[in-house]
Structure formats: structure tokens, C-alpha cells
Amino acid sequence: MKKITLLLILLSFSFSFGQVLTEDFEGGLTIPATWTNDDIAGGGETWAIATGGEAVGYQPPNTIYYTDGLMSGNYALFDSDGFGGAGPAEEAALTSPAFSCAGLTSVRLSFNHFFTAGYGGEGFVEVYDGSTWVEVAYYTGAAQENSSFGFEQLDVSTELAGVTNAQVRFRWVGDYAWGWAFDDVIVEEGPSCTTPSDFAAGTVTTTTFELTWLDSNPGSTSWEIEWGDEGFTQGTGTPVFGLTTPTYDFMGLTADTAYDVYIRSNCSGGNGNSEWVGPLTFLTPFDCTTYGIPYSQDFDNDNAFVSCYTIEDVDGDAIAWISQQDLDLDGDLVPETFATNGNSTANTKNDWLFSPAFSLTQGTEYEVTTRFNTFQGNGSLEAFIVDSPSSTATVQIPLFSVTDVPTQGEFETLETMAYEEINAFTPSTTGDYYIAYRSFGPANSGFILMFNSSLDTSLSVDDFDSNNFSYSYNKTTQKLTIESSNLPFDGIEIYSLLGQKVIDRRLSQATEVIEMSQLTKGVYLATVTINGNSKTIKLIKQ
């Protein structure tokens, strides 16, 4: 197994510990008099109080700060985008009044926020430990999809326990980036029973998941868990009590499925229970054994890509094949899905992508279809059939090799104008084989965008080609027309790429028209039968 994502998200729960600082900014649309608005850069760009919930960097109108940032009413805001690019780079801090943590051994800081990532913006949460400012949280990101938001809870016991002149500040650094908003700042005494931490995935399969964690509580701590499908409401999941070791194996799971977990510590010595931590979300791998012949992949499931495809970064530049699901390449405002190999600026490219294994039969002719394009340079691509997912595989049957390929079409037509390679091969022995793609060429030679890769047995010459079988799809009328010059059709079955049969019709004529308006946009596999023999064709419904 190549990769498993373990996503940790902390939720807010209500507990009545002693609060030493609280601020919800509901006193008006000016900075509270007890807080300090520090213009560190000296350009006049400082924090403000805002309301309405409309997030910087997102299409108005919206209430993103309320719905995703979990803020309400008024909140503190640094609007870097609104300040523009004039003047010096921004650095500004909004600093709390001093407060005392005398007598406290456990201290936690919590707040709700939305940090819009992109354009070099940075957010620092810092606490004053009586002598210096100490960073306790940091936010940044290359693009908006890397934004940080929601409820944050930080254990600041090491920094603030016993400090009589403590403070907290939110410091922005940037230059015409997006922005950061926060609300509901609370510093309070933490529970004597602390939460588990440092969660990690152990052994993972399509039906099992091992979760491990650490716990700093003294004595004979035990733990309890509640888990279920992603998004379940706590109290309706599956409970697990009395765990005496910091690990748990989830069994009987479903492949390619996300699950949520909540966990808390049960402390000894009368210290009670910790807060719940959760949900922790984990995703089981895609079941790669479900792939077979005919096979078609349009890279619309990143989990399937991560679970079932092998990537080899031979050039060692850390730029390798990935799947992409968020770019509109045909102008219809719907993102396309594809595999892509990045553009190395330093090294000669040599990156391999290997499909899942296919059991192929000696002497049978198979056909591989590949649709691809290039972008920002003339990329090079070649394909092989190999007997192991490795660039040094013993058997390497060449399919095609194209070098210095220019981009075909504009950005909005990269998919519709894609190149297509159709290549046949016959394995000399029965066994497992893989489709291997290699992106190669000099530095800055452009991106490879691969939209579809498919594998099927070659077409029957006697029953299809000699009968002049042909087909066409009219995207205006959304009808598929199939024609045979001699023999009538027996039937047609059309499948989605997930294997779902969406059309099953008996046929009796040499010319048939199939209505496809009820199907959603996407790639389909149609199996047409003539005189007991079948042929599978690929259809793209736009």
C-alpha cells in the first residue's frame, strides 16, 4: 500500500473550566480598547472588526466565515486583498490584554478562524510566556484549497502555566495576499485528564484499519472510541470501551470508504475523562482487484489512483505523476479529471506511471487506447506493456513513443482536442501485465495530461470489420447510431466506468439508434453483439 491519508479535525465541545481570557468582539465595530492593534510594518495596514461572514478571496455574496470558519456576529479581520499592493509588505498583530495563569498547570487556547491561503500570506498565533513571544500555530498555503479554517484548540500549558503576565496575539505577514479572520478567543484552565495525541495509521487494507496514538496522562489510563461512516452524529456510532493499549484495529470495513472516529482518555486516580478528540477521518484503499478486462480509467477517483497505481520518480526531482480533479479544460465550467506529470525546471524528466495488474492470456491480441495532450511546452510520452510495475521490468513490449509533442488546442480544449494512440499487442505467455507510461524529455519540456487509458481485447475482424461496423454519437441529439452492412445486431449493453450497467437492450436491425439523453456527462463502455460475437467501444458523452 502506497499511501493512506489520516485527516485530523478538532471539534468544539463545551466544558466548564476556569476562563482567564475571553473575547467575542461583540462590543462594536472597533477594536476593543483592551486589545492592541500593532502596525509592525508601518504601512498603515492593520486589523479591523467586521461582520456579515463574507470571506476574503471568495465570490460574493457568501457567509463562509460563519459556515466554515464557525464565527458569529462580529470578528477580527485582516483584509490583505482589500489593502492592495501599494506600500510596504504587511505585518500587523492584534494583541490581547495581559492575563494571569497563576496556579494553573494545564492551559489551553481556543478560537474560530478562517485563513485564506495563497499569494504568500502567513498567519502566526503566538503567546507571551512572560519574557518572549512563542509561536503555537502557523498557517500558510500555496492556493485557496490549502486554506485553514474552523475551530482550533491548542494546549499551551508548556508556554503559559503559572505565567502572571501572559498574552496572545494573531500576527499577519503578507503583501497583497488574501486575508485572515478570527473570533471567540478563549484561554482557560485545561482538564486534568488530557486528550490522546499523535494519531497514526498502522496496517491498512481495504477492510481493516489500525489506529495508534500516544497519551501523556500518568497512571493506568484507558480509552474509549466511537466510530462510523464519515459525517455520523456522535451517539449514533459504534462504541468501543475499555481499551488498555493505545491502538485499535477496525475490522469489516468497506473499500474506498471514509470513516470518522472519536476518542477520549479515561484517566485513573479520580481524574475523570478527557474531552473527545474528533472526528479523525480515515479512508480505506480502493479495491484494485475489481479491475479487469475491459478496463477504462479516466482518473476521476484519486483514492483509486493512490491505491492501485505505481509511481516511479526515476529522475529524483520529487515531481511525479499525480491525478487531478479540479481544472476545467473544455470550457463547460465542469472540472475534468486526468493524470498529469509536472514540468521539471531542473532535471531531465524520467517519470513512470504503472496501471494495476491485468491477467492476460497467451496468444490473445489486446488493444490499448490512450488519450493525452501537452501543456506549457512540448512534452514527450511513451508506453509499454510490462510484466512488473518497474522501469526495469524484464518484459517491456513497446506500444508507442512520441517526442516533442506540441500542445493541441487551447487551454479550454485540451481534452476535446487530445491526441489518441491505439496500439495492439499479443503476450507470449499468460500472466499479469501492466500498462506503463513514461514521461521524458529535457527540463521545461512541458506537462503531460493523460485523460484516459483503456485496455480490451482486439476487435473481431470476421464479425465486425468485414461487416463494415460503424458507430457515431451526435452530442446535439444525444443519440448513438450503430450500423452493420450485413448482419443485424443482437444487443447492446452500456456501462459506466464504475461498472454500473446503465443501458441493456435487445436489438434486431442492422441499423439501430440508442437514446443516451438520460445519461450524465462522462465516459462509457458500450458492448455491441453481432451473431454471438461482441465488441466493446468507448463513448464520451459531452
Summary of the structure (lengths in Angstrom):
residues: 542
radius of gyration: 29.2
end to end distance: 34.9
largest distance: 93.7
contacts: 1711
relative contact order: 0.09
helix: 6%
strand: 49%
